[in-house]
């Protein structure tokens, strides 16, 4: 962030102090918003100007109201999410306060497995055949065209959390019945055996 900025850091988990201290070294005013259970965590207090707590940062409306209250007496220039699970709420706060940075749509490409795949396919990047768990006729067509096994994935969880392997249509529909109205938060994807690699970033022409 630019010098003399007011930076709001949001995290649901205890994090290493590097970012806080670097922001402070740059002359920023550092505010930390975290969960109540981390009140006595080993935060680098000398690098943080103010700390605020909420019971649960996943309640987006409550977080937005809290930050909006803070903004009555503070001009917040940057909002930084320190954990995967806080990226969406940080984007929602930026949208609400009209603070620069990634908004809801852009953040989806980093958090939503369906949005990631659609964007990759749009740009010609090969992805396993997949379908949004939404329209039943389309799902039946997909399962008739793409042989099992399939990977059943929550769209918004981090890493491999909640991913299950489905071997038959019967197992899929049974799993779907258990989800009720949460079905649309999942996707179904062709299983491709082999080694798995995680790409953290791509650098082209030093960018």
C-alpha positions in Angstrom: 0.0 0.0 0.0 1.1 3.6 -0.5 2.8 5.4 2.4 0.5 7.0 5.0 -2.4 4.8 4.0 -4.9 3.4 6.5 -4.9 -0.4 5.9 -7.6 -2.7 7.3 -6.3 -6.3 7.6 -9.0 -9.0 8.0 -8.3 -12.5 9.1 -10.2 -15.4 10.8 -6.9 -17.2 11.7 -3.7 -16.2 13.4 -1.1 -15.1 10.9 2.6 -14.4 10.8 3.5 -10.8 11.6 5.4 -10.0 8.3 2.6 -8.1 6.5 1.6 -6.0 9.6 5.2 -5.0 10.2 5.9 -4.2 6.5 2.8 -2.0 6.3 3.9 -0.2 9.5 7.5 0.2 8.1 5.9 1.9 5.0 4.2 4.4 7.3 0.7 2.9 7.2 -1.9 3.1 9.9 -2.7 -0.6 10.5 -6.1 -1.8 11.7 -6.7 -5.5 12.4 -10.2 -7.0 12.3 -10.3 -10.6 13.5 -12.4 -13.1 15.5 -13.0 -12.8 19.2 -11.3 -16.1 20.0 -8.0 -14.7 18.8 -8.1 -11.7 21.2 -5.2 -13.1 23.1 -3.2 -14.4 20.1 0.4 -13.4 19.7 -0.2 -10.5 17.3 2.7 -8.0 16.7 1.0 -5.3 18.7 3.9 -2.9 18.0 3.0 -3.0 14.3 -0.8 -2.7 14.7 -2.5 0.5 15.7 -6.0 -0.8 16.4 -7.5 -4.2 16.8 -11.3 -5.0 16.6 -13.1 -8.2 17.1 -16.2 -10.0 15.9 -17.5 -13.4 16.9 -17.5 -14.7 13.3 -16.2 -13.0 10.1 -18.3 -15.2 7.9 -21.5 -13.2 8.7 -20.9 -10.7 5.9 -23.7 -8.2 6.8 -22.4 -7.9 10.4 -18.8 -7.4 9.2 -19.9 -4.7 6.7 -21.8 -2.9 9.4 -18.8 -3.1 11.8 -16.4 -1.7 9.2 -18.8 1.0 8.1 -19.0 2.1 11.7 -15.2 2.3 11.9 -15.2 4.3 8.7 -17.2 7.1 10.3 -14.0 8.3 12.0 -11.3 6.7 9.8 -10.6 6.9 6.1 -9.8 3.3 5.0 -7.6 3.2 1.9 -6.8 -0.5 1.5 -8.5 -3.7 2.7 -6.4 -6.8 2.8 -7.7 -10.4 3.4 -5.0 -12.6 5.0 -6.8 -15.9 4.6 -8.6 -17.7 1.8 -11.8 -17.7 3.7 -11.7 -13.9 4.2 -11.2 -13.0 0.5 -14.9 -12.8 -0.2 -15.8 -10.7 2.8 -12.9 -8.3 2.0 -14.3 -7.9 -1.5 -17.8 -7.2 -0.2 -16.5 -4.5 2.1 -14.6 -2.9 -0.8 -17.7 -2.9 -2.9 -19.8 -1.4 -0.1 -17.3 1.3 0.8 -16.1 1.8 -2.8 -12.5 1.2 -1.8 -10.1 0.3 -4.6 -9.1 -3.4 -5.1 -10.7 -6.6 -6.2 -14.5 -6.6 -6.0 -17.0 -9.5 -5.9 -16.8 -10.4 -9.6 -13.0 -10.5 -9.8 -12.7 -12.4 -6.5 -14.9 -15.1 -7.8 -12.1 -16.1 -10.2 -9.9 -16.8 -7.1 -12.4 -18.5 -4.9 -15.2 -20.0 -7.0 -14.2 -23.2 -8.7 -17.0 -22.9 -11.3 -16.0 -19.3 -12.2 -12.3 -20.4 -12.4 -13.1 -23.2 -14.9 -15.4 -21.0 -17.0 -12.8 -18.3 -17.3 -10.0 -20.8 -18.1 -12.1 -22.5 -20.8 -13.0 -19.0 -22.2 -9.3 -18.4 -22.7 -8.5 -21.7 -24.3 -7.0 -23.4 -21.2 -7.8 -27.1 -21.0 -9.9 -28.1 -18.1 -11.6 -31.4 -17.2 -15.2 -31.6 -18.5 -17.5 -30.2 -15.9 -21.0 -29.0 -15.2 -22.7 -26.7 -12.7 -25.0 -28.7 -10.4 -28.1 -26.7 -11.4 -30.3 -28.0 -14.2 -31.2 -31.6 -13.8 -31.7 -32.3 -17.5 -28.3 -30.8 -18.3 -26.8 -33.0 -15.5 -28.4 -36.1 -16.9 -27.0 -35.3 -20.4 -23.6 -34.7 -18.9 -23.5 -38.0 -17.0 -24.7 -39.8 -20.2 -21.8 -38.3 -22.1 -19.0 -38.3 -19.6 -18.3 -41.7 -18.0 -17.8 -42.0 -14.2 -16.0 -41.6 -11.9 -16.7 -37.9 -11.3 -15.5 -35.4 -8.7 -18.2 -33.6 -6.8 -16.8 -30.3 -5.6 -18.0 -27.4 -3.5 -17.5 -24.2 -5.4 -16.3 -22.0 -2.5 -14.3 -24.2 -0.2 -10.5 -23.9 -0.1 -8.1 -26.6 -1.4 -9.7 -30.1 -1.4 -12.1 -29.5 1.4 -15.5 -31.2 0.8 -14.5 -32.9 -2.5 -15.8 -36.4 -3.0 -15.5 -39.0 -5.7 -18.7 -40.3 -7.2 -18.8 -43.6 -9.0 -22.4 -44.0 -10.1 -25.4 -41.8 -11.1 -27.3 -43.3 -8.2 -24.6 -42.2 -5.7 -24.7 -38.7 -7.2 -28.5 -38.3 -6.9 -28.4 -39.6 -3.4 -25.7 -37.2 -2.4 -27.7 -34.4 -4.1 -30.8 -35.1 -2.0 -28.8 -34.6 1.1 -27.8 -31.1 0.1 -31.3 -29.7 -0.4 -31.2 -26.0 -1.5 -27.4 -26.0 -1.3 -27.0 -28.0 -4.6 -26.2 -25.0 -6.8 -23.0 -24.4 -4.7 -21.4 -27.4 -6.2 -20.0 -28.6 -9.6 -19.5 -32.1 -11.1 -16.2 -32.7 -12.9 -14.7 -35.6 -14.9 -12.1 -37.5 -12.9 -8.7 -37.6 -14.6 -6.1 -39.9 -12.9 -2.5 -38.7 -12.6 -0.2 -36.5 -10.7 -1.7 -33.3 -9.3 0.3 -30.0 -9.4 -0.6 -26.7 -7.8 0.1 -23.6 -9.8 0.6 -20.6 -7.5 1.3 -18.1 -10.2 2.3 -17.7 -13.8 5.0 -15.1 -14.9 5.2 -14.0 -18.5 7.7 -11.4 -19.6 8.4 -10.5 -16.0 4.7 -9.9 -15.3 
